[in-house]
């Protein structure tokens, strides 16, 4: 079960990074369809919002991937009691 949790955290982190890269490429790396100042403001706002949310998801995935499982913690506690 612990390896599934670690794999899930890794996949969550990876997907978050891929979404950030894809979003920035699509919004800023392709030629603009509409050259309008209001559209530019909307691109900036949505990029900041999406990157912020995806960084939080990345943090959660990293935390899930690197936190020891309950079995590992219990084994460490048993070692310390001996």
C-alpha positions, 0 to 999 in steps of 0.5 A: 500500500505504501508504494501505491501512495508514493507512486500516486504522489509522484504521478500527481507531481508529474501531472502538475508539472506537465499541466504547467508546461503545457499551459505556458506553451499554449498561452505564451509560446503560440502566436496570439489569435487576438491582439488585445490588451484585455486578452493579455490581462486575462492571459496573465491572470489565468496563468498566475492562477493556474500556476498557483493552483498547480504548484499547490497540487505539486506540493501535495503530490511531493508530500504524499510521495516523500512522507513515510508510510504508517508501517515505516513509522511503526517499525521505527517506533518499535526499534526505538523502544528496544 
